[in-house]
Amino acid sequence: MMYLLATLLSLATVSGFYLSWKQQASRALWLSIGLLVVSCIGWSYAAGWEYGLVYALCIPSMLVWLFIWQQRKSLGVNKAIPHSPAAKVSAKLAASHMGRLLVVLIIQALISLLLTLVFCYLLPLEDVNRMALGIVLLPLVWALLSYQLLQSRFYWRSLSIQMVVGLLSAGGLAVQGGLI
């Protein structure tokens, strides 16, 4: 019974968000946010707080497809084929992209590995837990470093800073491991 009530609250939440969007009404928006909180409480009561919170946040994202389906429009078929401009590829540009790929795949992988290891060794955890944390953190650190490098206007400065941080991390590992 509580599952049905929580589902109806989630449906009311999505309906309220839809109406607040359609009418541009802030009162409906705040009412929907309140309904979302109440549905979180209902789902938590029905399924426990761990699963309840997941259900409370995932069920509305699935129910919203009902409203998307309701708003769909049938558009005519466009017969014209858009022509994209020709790609401007040169050997220099291809070499530059391949160099950046190698930097991300090799250098940044090593830097992120060193950073993750140093961070995990600084925490007072058992070795098994350190390894599990490292497995989770390594791709995140690698992705953040790669994003920071590739979005930067100052590529070489960013790469230099990251390499210095990597060398400091290697030194920290050497000190931690008793090599120095």
TIRO-2110 file (N, C-alpha, C; in Angstrom, 1 decimal):
// TIRO-2110
0.8, -1.2, 0.0, N, 1, A
0.0, 0.0, 0.0, CA, 1, A
0.9, 1.3, 0.0, C, 1, A
2.0, 1.2, 0.8, N, 2, A
2.8, 2.4, 0.8, CA, 2, A
3.6, 2.6, -0.5, C, 2, A
3.8, 1.5, -1.2, N, 3, A
4.5, 1.6, -2.5, CA, 3, A
3.5, 2.4, -3.5, C, 3, A
2.2, 2.0, -3.4, N, 4, A
1.3, 2.7, -4.3, CA, 4, A
1.1, 4.2, -4.0, C, 4, A
1.1, 4.5, -2.7, N, 5, A
1.0, 5.9, -2.3, CA, 5, A
2.3, 6.6, -2.7, C, 5, A
3.4, 6.0, -2.5, N, 6, A
4.7, 6.7, -2.9, CA, 6, A
4.7, 6.9, -4.5, C, 6, A
4.2, 5.9, -5.2, N, 7, A
4.2, 6.0, -6.7, CA, 7, A
3.2, 7.2, -7.1, C, 7, A
2.1, 7.3, -6.4, N, 8, A
1.2, 8.3, -6.7, CA, 8, A
1.7, 9.7, -6.4, C, 8, A
2.5, 9.8, -5.3, N, 9, A
3.2, 11.0, -4.9, CA, 9, A
4.2, 11.4, -5.9, C, 9, A
4.9, 10.4, -6.5, N, 10, A
5.9, 10.7, -7.5, CA, 10, A
5.2, 11.2, -8.8, C, 10, A
4.1, 10.5, -9.1, N, 11, A
3.3, 11.0, -10.3, CA, 11, A
2.8, 12.4, -10.1, C, 11, A
2.3, 12.7, -8.9, N, 12, A
1.9, 14.1, -8.6, CA, 12, A
3.1, 15.1, -8.7, C, 12, A
4.2, 14.6, -8.2, N, 13, A
5.4, 15.5, -8.3, CA, 13, A
5.7, 15.8, -9.8, C, 13, A
5.8, 14.8, -10.6, N, 14, A
6.1, 15.1, -12.0, CA, 14, A
5.0, 15.9, -12.7, C, 14, A
3.7, 15.7, -12.3, N, 15, A
2.6, 16.5, -12.9, CA, 15, A
2.8, 17.9, -12.4, C, 15, A
3.1, 18.1, -11.2, N, 16, A
3.3, 19.5, -10.7, CA, 16, A
4.5, 20.2, -11.4, C, 16, A
5.6, 19.5, -11.6, N, 17, A
6.7, 20.1, -12.4, CA, 17, A
6.3, 20.4, -13.8, C, 17, A
5.5, 19.5, -14.4, N, 18, A
5.0, 19.8, -15.8, CA, 18, A
4.1, 21.0, -15.8, C, 18, A
3.2, 21.1, -14.9, N, 19, A
2.3, 22.3, -14.8, CA, 19, A
3.1, 23.6, -14.6, C, 19, A
4.1, 23.5, -13.7, N, 20, A
4.9, 24.7, -13.4, CA, 20, A
5.7, 25.1, -14.6, C, 20, A
6.1, 24.2, -15.4, N, 21, A
6.8, 24.5, -16.6, CA, 21, A
5.9, 25.1, -17.7, C, 21, A
4.7, 24.4, -17.8, N, 22, A
3.7, 24.8, -18.8, CA, 22, A
3.2, 26.2, -18.5, C, 22, A
2.8, 26.5, -17.3, N, 23, A
2.2, 27.8, -16.9, CA, 23, A
3.2, 28.8, -16.4, C, 23, A
4.5, 28.4, -16.3, N, 24, A
5.5, 29.3, -15.8, CA, 24, A
5.1, 29.9, -14.4, C, 24, A
4.6, 29.0, -13.5, N, 25, A
4.1, 29.4, -12.2, CA, 25, A
5.0, 28.9, -11.1, C, 25, A
5.5, 29.9, -10.3, N, 26, A
6.5, 29.5, -9.3, CA, 26, A
5.8, 28.8, -8.1, C, 26, A
4.5, 29.1, -7.9, N, 27, A
3.7, 28.4, -6.8, CA, 27, A
3.7, 26.9, -7.1, C, 27, A
3.4, 26.5, -8.3, N, 28, A
3.3, 25.1, -8.7, CA, 28, A
4.7, 24.5, -8.6, C, 28, A
5.8, 25.2, -8.9, N, 29, A
7.1, 24.7, -8.7, CA, 29, A
7.4, 24.4, -7.3, C, 29, A
7.1, 25.3, -6.4, N, 30, A
7.4, 25.0, -5.0, CA, 30, A
6.5, 23.9, -4.4, C, 30, A
5.3, 23.8, -4.9, N, 31, A
4.4, 22.7, -4.5, CA, 31, A
5.0, 21.4, -4.9, C, 31, A
5.6, 21.4, -6.1, N, 32, A
6.2, 20.2, -6.7, CA, 32, A
7.4, 19.8, -5.9, C, 32, A
8.2, 20.7, -5.5, N, 33, A
9.4, 20.4, -4.7, CA, 33, A
9.0, 19.8, -3.4, C, 33, A
7.9, 20.4, -2.8, N, 34, A
7.4, 19.8, -1.5, CA, 34, A
6.9, 18.4, -1.7, C, 34, A
6.2, 18.2, -2.9, N, 35, A
5.7, 16.8, -3.1, CA, 35, A
6.9, 15.9, -3.3, C, 35, A
8.0, 16.3, -3.9, N, 36, A
9.1, 15.5, -4.1, CA, 36, A
9.7, 15.1, -2.7, C, 36, A
9.8, 16.0, -1.8, N, 37, A
10.3, 15.7, -0.5, CA, 37, A
9.3, 14.7, 0.2, C, 37, A
8.0, 14.9, 0.1, N, 38, A
7.1, 14.0, 0.7, CA, 38, A
7.2, 12.6, 0.0, C, 38, A
7.4, 12.6, -1.3, N, 39, A
7.5, 11.3, -1.9, CA, 39, A
8.8, 10.6, -1.5, C, 39, A
9.9, 11.4, -1.3, N, 40, A
11.1, 10.8, -0.7, CA, 40, A
10.8, 10.1, 0.6, C, 40, A
10.1, 10.8, 1.5, N, 41, A
9.8, 10.3, 2.8, CA, 41, A
8.9, 9.0, 2.6, C, 41, A
7.9, 9.1, 1.7, N, 42, A
7.1, 7.9, 1.4, CA, 42, A
7.9, 6.7, 0.9, C, 42, A
8.7, 6.9, 0.0, N, 43, A
9.6, 5.9, -0.6, CA, 43, A
10.5, 5.3, 0.5, C, 43, A
11.1, 6.2, 1.3, N, 44, A
12.0, 5.7, 2.4, CA, 44, A
11.2, 4.9, 3.4, C, 44, A
10.0, 5.3, 3.7, N, 45, A
9.2, 4.5, 4.6, CA, 45, A
8.8, 3.1, 4.0, C, 45, A
8.6, 3.1, 2.7, N, 46, A
8.1, 1.9, 2.1, CA, 46, A
9.3, 0.9, 1.8, C, 46, A
10.4, 1.4, 1.4, N, 47, A
11.5, 0.5, 1.0, CA, 47, A
12.8, 0.7, 1.8, C, 47, A
12.8, 1.5, 2.9, N, 48, A
14.0, 1.8, 3.6, CA, 48, A
14.7, 3.0, 3.0, C, 48, A
15.5, 3.7, 3.7, N, 49, A
16.1, 4.9, 3.2, CA, 49, A
17.0, 4.7, 2.1, C, 49, A
17.8, 3.6, 2.0, N, 50, A
18.7, 3.4, 0.9, CA, 50, A
18.0, 3.3, -0.4, C, 50, A
17.1, 2.3, -0.5, N, 51, A
16.4, 2.1, -1.7, CA, 51, A
15.3, 3.2, -1.9, C, 51, A
14.7, 3.6, -0.9, N, 52, A
13.7, 4.6, -1.0, CA, 52, A
14.2, 5.9, -1.7, C, 52, A
15.3, 6.3, -1.3, N, 53, A
15.9, 7.6, -1.9, CA, 53, A
16.2, 7.3, -3.4, C, 53, A
16.7, 6.2, -3.7, N, 54, A
16.9, 5.8, -5.1, CA, 54, A
15.6, 5.8, -5.9, C, 54, A
14.6, 5.1, -5.4, N, 55, A
13.3, 5.1, -6.0, CA, 55, A
12.7, 6.4, -6.2, C, 55, A
12.8, 7.2, -5.1, N, 56, A
12.2, 8.6, -5.1, CA, 56, A
12.8, 9.5, -6.2, C, 56, A
14.1, 9.3, -6.5, N, 57, A
14.7, 10.1, -7.5, CA, 57, A
14.7, 9.5, -8.9, C, 57, A
14.5, 8.2, -9.0, N, 58, A
14.5, 7.5, -10.3, CA, 58, A
13.1, 7.4, -10.9, C, 58, A
12.1, 7.1, -10.1, N, 59, A
10.8, 6.9, -10.6, CA, 59, A
10.3, 8.2, -11.3, C, 59, A
10.4, 9.4, -10.7, N, 60, A
10.0, 10.5, -11.5, CA, 60, A
10.6, 10.7, -12.9, C, 60, A
11.9, 10.3, -12.9, N, 61, A
12.6, 10.5, -14.2, CA, 61, A
12.1, 9.5, -15.2, C, 61, A
11.5, 8.4, -14.8, N, 62, A
10.8, 7.5, -15.7, CA, 62, A
9.4, 7.9, -16.0, C, 62, A
8.7, 8.5, -15.0, N, 63, A
7.3, 8.9, -15.2, CA, 63, A
7.3, 10.2, -16.1, C, 63, A
8.3, 10.9, -16.2, N, 64, A
8.3, 12.1, -17.0, CA, 64, A
8.1, 11.8, -18.5, C, 64, A
8.5, 10.5, -18.9, N, 65, A
8.3, 10.1, -20.3, CA, 65, A
6.9, 10.1, -20.7, C, 65, A
6.0, 9.9, -19.7, N, 66, A
4.5, 10.0, -20.0, CA, 66, A
4.2, 11.4, -20.5, C, 66, A
4.7, 12.4, -19.9, N, 67, A
4.4, 13.8, -20.3, CA, 67, A
5.2, 14.2, -21.6, C, 67, A
6.3, 13.6, -21.8, N, 68, A
7.1, 13.8, -23.0, CA, 68, A
6.3, 13.2, -24.2, C, 68, A
5.8, 12.0, -23.9, N, 69, A
5.0, 11.3, -25.0, CA, 69, A
3.7, 12.1, -25.3, C, 69, A
3.1, 12.7, -24.3, N, 70, A
1.9, 13.5, -24.5, CA, 70, A
2.2, 14.8, -25.3, C, 70, A
3.4, 15.4, -25.2, N, 71, A
3.8, 16.6, -25.9, CA, 71, A
4.4, 16.4, -27.2, C, 71, A
4.5, 15.2, -27.7, N, 72, A
5.2, 14.9, -28.9, CA, 72, A
4.4, 15.5, -30.1, C, 72, A
5.1, 15.9, -31.1, N, 73, A
4.5, 16.5, -32.3, CA, 73, A
5.1, 15.7, -33.5, C, 73, A
4.2, 15.5, -34.5, N, 74, A
4.6, 14.9, -35.7, CA, 74, A
5.1, 15.9, -36.6, C, 74, A
6.4, 15.9, -36.9, N, 75, A
7.0, 16.9, -37.8, CA, 75, A
7.1, 16.3, -39.2, C, 75, A
6.9, 17.1, -40.2, N, 76, A
7.1, 16.7, -41.6, CA, 76, A
8.5, 16.2, -41.9, C, 76, A
8.7, 15.4, -42.8, N, 77, A
10.0, 14.9, -43.2, CA, 77, A
10.7, 16.0, -44.0, C, 77, A
11.9, 16.3, -43.6, N, 78, A
12.7, 17.3, -44.3, CA, 78, A
13.4, 16.5, -45.5, C, 78, A
13.1, 16.8, -46.7, N, 79, A
13.8, 16.2, -47.8, CA, 79, A
15.2, 16.7, -48.1, C, 79, A
15.4, 17.9, -47.7, N, 80, A
16.7, 18.5, -48.0, CA, 80, A
17.8, 17.9, -47.1, C, 80, A
18.9, 17.5, -47.7, N, 81, A
20.0, 16.9, -47.0, CA, 81, A
21.0, 18.1, -46.7, C, 81, A
21.3, 18.4, -45.4, N, 82, A
22.2, 19.4, -45.1, CA, 82, A
23.6, 19.0, -45.5, C, 82, A
24.4, 19.9, -46.1, N, 83, A
25.7, 19.6, -46.5, CA, 83, A
26.7, 20.2, -45.4, C, 83, A
27.5, 19.4, -44.8, N, 84, A
28.4, 19.9, -43.9, CA, 84, A
29.7, 20.3, -44.6, C, 84, A
30.3, 21.3, -44.0, N, 85, A
31.6, 21.8, -44.6, CA, 85, A
32.6, 20.7, -44.6, C, 85, A
33.5, 20.7, -45.5, N, 86, A
34.6, 19.7, -45.6, CA, 86, A
35.5, 19.9, -44.4, C, 86, A
36.0, 18.8, -43.9, N, 87, A
36.9, 18.8, -42.8, CA, 87, A
38.2, 19.3, -43.2, C, 87, A
38.8, 20.1, -42.4, N, 88, A
40.2, 20.7, -42.7, CA, 88, A
41.2, 19.9, -41.9, C, 88, A
41.7, 18.8, -42.5, N, 89, A
42.6, 17.9, -41.8, CA, 89, A
44.0, 18.1, -42.5, C, 89, A
45.0, 18.3, -41.6, N, 90, A
46.4, 18.4, -42.1, CA, 90, A
47.2, 17.5, -41.3, C, 90, A
48.4, 17.2, -41.8, N, 91, A
49.3, 16.3, -41.1, CA, 91, A
49.7, 16.9, -39.8, C, 91, A
49.9, 18.2, -39.7, N, 92, A
50.3, 18.8, -38.5, CA, 92, A
49.2, 18.7, -37.4, C, 92, A
48.0, 19.0, -37.8, N, 93, A
46.9, 18.9, -36.9, CA, 93, A
46.7, 17.4, -36.4, C, 93, A
46.8, 16.5, -37.3, N, 94, A
46.7, 15.1, -36.9, CA, 94, A
47.8, 14.7, -35.9, C, 94, A
49.0, 15.1, -36.2, N, 95, A
50.1, 14.8, -35.3, CA, 95, A
49.9, 15.5, -33.9, C, 95, A
49.4, 16.7, -33.9, N, 96, A
49.1, 17.4, -32.6, CA, 96, A
48.0, 16.6, -31.8, C, 96, A
47.0, 16.1, -32.5, N, 97, A
46.0, 15.4, -31.8, CA, 97, A
46.5, 14.0, -31.3, C, 97, A
47.3, 13.4, -32.1, N, 98, A
47.9, 12.1, -31.7, CA, 98, A
48.9, 12.3, -30.5, C, 98, A
49.6, 13.4, -30.5, N, 99, A
50.5, 13.7, -29.3, CA, 99, A
49.6, 14.0, -28.1, C, 99, A
48.5, 14.7, -28.2, N, 100, A
47.7, 14.9, -27.0, CA, 100, A
47.1, 13.6, -26.5, C, 100, A
46.7, 12.7, -27.5, N, 101, A
46.2, 11.4, -27.1, CA, 101, A
47.2, 10.6, -26.3, C, 101, A
48.5, 10.6, -26.7, N, 102, A
49.5, 9.9, -26.0, CA, 102, A
49.8, 10.5, -24.7, C, 102, A
49.7, 11.8, -24.6, N, 103, A
49.9, 12.5, -23.3, CA, 103, A
48.8, 12.0, -22.3, C, 103, A
47.6, 12.0, -22.8, N, 104, A
46.5, 11.6, -21.9, CA, 104, A
46.5, 10.2, -21.5, C, 104, A
46.9, 9.3, -22.5, N, 105, A
46.9, 7.9, -22.2, CA, 105, A
48.1, 7.4, -21.4, C, 105, A
49.2, 8.1, -21.5, N, 106, A
50.4, 7.6, -20.8, CA, 106, A
50.8, 8.5, -19.7, C, 106, A
51.1, 9.7, -20.0, N, 107, A
51.6, 10.6, -18.9, CA, 107, A
50.5, 10.9, -17.8, C, 107, A
49.3, 11.2, -18.3, N, 108, A
48.3, 11.5, -17.3, CA, 108, A
47.8, 10.3, -16.6, C, 108, A
47.9, 9.2, -17.2, N, 109, A
47.6, 7.9, -16.5, CA, 109, A
48.5, 7.7, -15.3, C, 109, A
49.8, 7.9, -15.6, N, 110, A
50.8, 7.7, -14.5, CA, 110, A
50.7, 8.8, -13.4, C, 110, A
50.4, 10.0, -13.8, N, 111, A
50.2, 11.1, -12.8, CA, 111, A
49.0, 10.8, -12.0, C, 111, A
47.9, 10.4, -12.6, N, 112, A
46.7, 10.1, -11.8, CA, 112, A
46.9, 8.9, -10.9, C, 112, A
47.7, 7.9, -11.4, N, 113, A
48.0, 6.7, -10.6, CA, 113, A
48.8, 7.1, -9.3, C, 113, A
49.8, 8.0, -9.5, N, 114, A
50.6, 8.4, -8.4, CA, 114, A
49.8, 9.2, -7.4, C, 114, A
49.0, 10.1, -7.9, N, 115, A
48.1, 10.9, -7.0, CA, 115, A
47.2, 10.1, -6.2, C, 115, A
46.6, 9.1, -6.9, N, 116, A
45.6, 8.2, -6.2, CA, 116, A
46.3, 7.4, -5.2, C, 116, A
47.5, 6.9, -5.5, N, 117, A
48.3, 6.0, -4.5, CA, 117, A
48.7, 6.9, -3.3, C, 117, A
49.1, 8.1, -3.5, N, 118, A
49.5, 8.9, -2.4, CA, 118, A
48.3, 9.2, -1.5, C, 118, A
47.2, 9.6, -2.1, N, 119, A
46.0, 9.9, -1.4, CA, 119, A
45.6, 8.7, -0.6, C, 119, A
45.6, 7.5, -1.2, N, 120, A
45.1, 6.3, -0.5, CA, 120, A
46.0, 5.9, 0.6, C, 120, A
47.4, 6.1, 0.5, N, 121, A
48.3, 5.8, 1.5, CA, 121, A
48.2, 6.8, 2.7, C, 121, A
47.8, 8.0, 2.4, N, 122, A
47.7, 8.9, 3.5, CA, 122, A
46.5, 8.6, 4.5, C, 122, A
45.5, 7.9, 4.0, N, 123, A
44.3, 7.5, 4.8, CA, 123, A
44.6, 6.4, 5.7, C, 123, A
44.1, 6.4, 6.9, N, 124, A
44.3, 5.3, 7.8, CA, 124, A
43.4, 4.1, 7.5, C, 124, A
43.6, 3.4, 6.5, N, 125, A
42.8, 2.3, 6.0, CA, 125, A
43.6, 1.0, 5.9, C, 125, A
43.0, -0.1, 5.9, N, 126, A
43.6, -1.4, 5.6, CA, 126, A
44.0, -1.4, 4.2, C, 126, A
44.9, -2.3, 3.8, N, 127, A
45.4, -2.4, 2.4, CA, 127, A
44.2, -2.7, 1.5, C, 127, A
43.3, -3.6, 1.9, N, 128, A
42.2, -4.0, 1.0, CA, 128, A
41.3, -2.8, 0.7, C, 128, A
41.1, -2.0, 1.7, N, 129, A
40.2, -0.8, 1.6, CA, 129, A
40.9, 0.3, 0.8, C, 129, A
42.2, 0.4, 0.9, N, 130, A
43.0, 1.3, 0.1, CA, 130, A
42.9, 1.0, -1.4, C, 130, A
43.0, -0.3, -1.6, N, 131, A
43.0, -0.8, -3.0, CA, 131, A
41.6, -0.5, -3.6, C, 131, A
40.5, -0.8, -2.8, N, 132, A
39.2, -0.6, -3.3, CA, 132, A
39.0, 0.9, -3.6, C, 132, A
39.4, 1.8, -2.7, N, 133, A
39.3, 3.2, -2.9, CA, 133, A
40.1, 3.7, -4.1, C, 133, A
41.3, 3.1, -4.2, N, 134, A
42.1, 3.5, -5.4, CA, 134, A
41.4, 3.1, -6.7, C, 134, A
40.8, 1.9, -6.7, N, 135, A
40.1, 1.5, -8.0, CA, 135, A
39.0, 2.4, -8.3, C, 135, A
38.3, 3.0, -7.3, N, 136, A
37.2, 3.9, -7.6, CA, 136, A
37.7, 5.3, -8.0, C, 136, A
38.8, 5.7, -7.3, N, 137, A
39.3, 7.1, -7.5, CA, 137, A
40.1, 7.3, -8.7, C, 137, A
40.8, 6.3, -9.1, N, 138, A
41.8, 6.4, -10.3, CA, 138, A
41.1, 6.9, -11.5, C, 138, A
40.0, 6.4, -12.0, N, 139, A
39.4, 6.9, -13.2, CA, 139, A
38.9, 8.3, -13.1, C, 139, A
38.4, 8.6, -11.8, N, 140, A
37.9, 10.0, -11.6, CA, 140, A
39.0, 11.0, -11.7, C, 140, A
40.2, 10.7, -11.0, N, 141, A
41.3, 11.6, -11.0, CA, 141, A
41.8, 11.7, -12.5, C, 141, A
41.9, 10.7, -13.2, N, 142, A
42.4, 10.7, -14.5, CA, 142, A
41.5, 11.5, -15.4, C, 142, A
40.2, 11.4, -15.3, N, 143, A
39.3, 12.2, -16.1, CA, 143, A
39.4, 13.6, -15.7, C, 143, A
39.5, 14.0, -14.4, N, 144, A
39.6, 15.4, -14.1, CA, 144, A
40.9, 16.0, -14.6, C, 144, A
42.0, 15.3, -14.5, N, 145, A
43.3, 15.8, -15.0, CA, 145, A
43.2, 16.0, -16.6, C, 145, A
42.6, 15.0, -17.2, N, 146, A
42.5, 15.1, -18.7, CA, 146, A
41.6, 16.2, -19.1, C, 146, A
40.5, 16.4, -18.4, N, 147, A
39.6, 17.5, -18.7, CA, 147, A
40.3, 18.8, -18.5, C, 147, A
41.0, 19.0, -17.4, N, 148, A
41.7, 20.2, -17.1, CA, 148, A
42.7, 20.5, -18.1, C, 148, A
43.5, 19.5, -18.6, N, 149, A
44.5, 19.7, -19.5, CA, 149, A
43.9, 20.1, -20.9, C, 149, A
42.9, 19.4, -21.3, N, 150, A
42.4, 19.6, -22.7, CA, 150, A
41.6, 20.8, -22.8, C, 150, A
41.0, 21.3, -21.7, N, 151, A
40.2, 22.6, -21.8, CA, 151, A
41.1, 23.8, -21.6, C, 151, A
42.3, 23.6, -21.2, N, 152, A
43.1, 24.8, -20.9, CA, 152, A
43.7, 25.5, -22.1, C, 152, A
43.7, 26.8, -22.1, N, 153, A
44.3, 27.5, -23.2, CA, 153, A
45.8, 27.5, -23.1, C, 153, A
46.3, 27.2, -21.9, N, 154, A
47.8, 27.1, -21.8, CA, 154, A
48.2, 25.7, -21.6, C, 154, A
48.2, 24.9, -22.6, N, 155, A
48.4, 23.5, -22.6, CA, 155, A
49.7, 23.1, -21.9, C, 155, A
50.8, 23.7, -22.3, N, 156, A
52.2, 23.3, -21.8, CA, 156, A
52.3, 23.7, -20.3, C, 156, A
51.8, 24.8, -19.9, N, 157, A
51.8, 25.2, -18.5, CA, 157, A
51.0, 24.2, -17.7, C, 157, A
49.9, 23.9, -18.1, N, 158, A
49.0, 22.9, -17.4, CA, 158, A
49.7, 21.6, -17.3, C, 158, A
50.3, 21.1, -18.4, N, 159, A
51.0, 19.8, -18.4, CA, 159, A
52.2, 19.9, -17.5, C, 159, A
52.9, 21.0, -17.5, N, 160, A
54.1, 21.1, -16.6, CA, 160, A
53.7, 21.1, -15.1, C, 160, A
52.6, 21.8, -14.8, N, 161, A
52.2, 21.7, -13.4, CA, 161, A
51.7, 20.3, -13.0, C, 161, A
51.0, 19.7, -13.9, N, 162, A
50.6, 18.3, -13.6, CA, 162, A
51.8, 17.4, -13.4, C, 162, A
52.8, 17.6, -14.3, N, 163, A
54.0, 16.7, -14.1, CA, 163, A
54.8, 17.0, -12.8, C, 163, A
54.8, 18.2, -12.4, N, 164, A
55.5, 18.5, -11.1, CA, 164, A
54.7, 17.9, -10.0, C, 164, A
53.4, 18.0, -10.1, N, 165, A
52.5, 17.3, -9.0, CA, 165, A
52.8, 15.8, -9.0, C, 165, A
52.9, 15.2, -10.2, N, 166, A
53.2, 13.8, -10.3, CA, 166, A
54.5, 13.4, -9.7, C, 166, A
55.5, 14.3, -10.0, N, 167, A
56.9, 14.0, -9.4, CA, 167, A
56.8, 14.1, -7.9, C, 167, A
56.1, 15.1, -7.4, N, 168, A
56.0, 15.3, -5.9, CA, 168, A
55.2, 14.1, -5.3, C, 168, A
54.3, 13.6, -6.1, N, 169, A
53.5, 12.4, -5.6, CA, 169, A
54.5, 11.2, -5.6, C, 169, A
55.3, 11.1, -6.6, N, 170, A
56.3, 9.9, -6.6, CA, 170, A
57.2, 10.1, -5.4, C, 170, A
57.7, 11.3, -5.1, N, 171, A
58.5, 11.5, -4.0, CA, 171, A
57.8, 11.1, -2.7, C, 171, A
56.6, 11.5, -2.6, N, 172, A
55.8, 11.2, -1.4, CA, 172, A
55.6, 9.7, -1.2, C, 172, A
55.4, 9.0, -2.4, N, 173, A
55.3, 7.5, -2.3, CA, 173, A
56.7, 6.9, -1.9, C, 173, A
57.8, 7.5, -2.4, N, 174, A
59.1, 6.9, -2.0, CA, 174, A
59.3, 7.1, -0.5, C, 174, A
58.9, 8.3, 0.0, N, 175, A
59.1, 8.5, 1.5, CA, 175, A
58.2, 7.6, 2.3, C, 175, A
57.0, 7.5, 1.8, N, 176, A
56.0, 6.6, 2.5, CA, 176, A
56.4, 5.2, 2.5, C, 176, A
57.0, 4.7, 1.4, N, 177, A
57.4, 3.3, 1.3, CA, 177, A
58.8, 3.1, 1.9, C, 177, A
59.5, 4.1, 2.4, N, 178, A
60.8, 3.9, 3.1, CA, 178, A
61.9, 3.8, 2.1, C, 178, A
61.7, 4.2, 0.8, N, 179, A
62.8, 4.2, -0.1, CA, 179, A
63.8, 5.3, 0.0, C, 179, A
63.4, 6.4, 0.7, N, 180, A
64.3, 7.5, 0.9, CA, 180, A
64.5, 7.7, 2.3, C, 180, A
END
